[in-house]
Amino acid sequence: MNTPRFLLALAVLAAAGPSHSLTAGIVTTTADSGAGSLRAAISTAGNAEVITFALTLNGATITLTSGQLIISGLEVTIDASSLPSGLSISGNNAFRVFGITGASDVTLRRVAIRGGRSVDQNGGGVLMAEGTFRMFDCVVSNCFATYNGGGVFLGFGVVATFDRCRIVGNTASNLGFGGGIFVGGAAAPMISNCVIAGNSNPLGGGLSLLNSSPSILNCTIQGNSGGGMYCSTSSAPHIENSLLWGNI
């Protein structure tokens, strides 16, 4: 009896396994590099791809051992929202966690960025040089930069959104500005429902604004050393329904 051609075709597909495009965006290991790693997923991602995480990584930490994660000229979403306890990425107190350049469009969901370090540079946790940047339900904590933005650095012209995020315990040295977030003339970032606390820098422990006018809605800016917010040049933030207290 002859086997129908469509069954033969199905058998060939099954033997070949899933296509690259179906698996490239799924992170399955906490390894810094190699198959199934976040670094590999970023390097093979196409525009508008969503990188997700296997459920076995719930609450896990990816520790960087070979340098920062670089995103350049790419539209990509890194989404750990399917993990009840999210996912952490540690710079191991040795590397910046994300370096984003080249007019990228990057969205992070339910990702904790910890222990990033940027010596003689900006952005200990995240450096967003140009493009569009969004963070939802994320944490940036215990990161350090010698210059601007111990936690997050937003370059001139960046369009940024932070919602339901915690920016805590980050430091920029007295050579720069902005322990938690540095906003360098960015296109009026939206910061809503966030906690910015326990960050440190002499000129803006929580935030430092250079010619920028963000909207800060429903936020708590508390316990930062060097002030809750430092505004320079023509900065004019819009602050609504927010608490600024206990800053030094």
Stockholm file with secondary structure:
# STOCKHOLM 1.0

chainA/1-248         MNTPRFLLALAVLAAAGPSHSLTAGIVTTTADSGAGSLRAAISTAGNAEVITFALTLNGATITLTSGQLIISGLEVTIDASSLPSGLSISGNNAFRVFGITGASDVTLRRVAIRGGRSVDQNGGGVLMAEGTFRMFDCVVSNCFATYNGGGVFLGFGVVATFDRCRIVGNTASNLGFGGGIFVGGAAAPMISNCVIAGNSNPLGGGLSLLNSSPSILNCTIQGNSGGGMYCSTSSAPHIENSLLWGNI
#=GR chainA/1-248 SS CCCCHHHHHHHHHHHHCSCHHHHTTEECCCCSSSTTCHHHHHHHCCTTEEEEECGGGTTCEEECSSCCEEEESCEEEEECTTSTTCEEEECTTTSCSEEEESSEEEEEESEEEESCEETTSSCSSEEECSEEEEEESCEEESCEESSSCSSEEECTTCEEEEESCEEESCEECTTSSCSSEEEESCSCCEEESCEEESCBCTTCSSEEEESCCCEEESCEEESCBTCSEEEETTCCCEEESCEEESCC
#=GC SS_cons         CCCCHHHHHHHHHHHHCSCHHHHTTEECCCCSSSTTCHHHHHHHCCTTEEEEECGGGTTCEEECSSCCEEEESCEEEEECTTSTTCEEEECTTTSCSEEEESSEEEEEESEEEESCEETTSSCSSEEECSEEEEEESCEEESCEESSSCSSEEECTTCEEEEESCEEESCEECTTSSCSSEEEESCSCCEEESCEEESCBCTTCSSEEEESCCCEEESCEEESCBTCSEEEETTCCCEEESCEEESCC
//
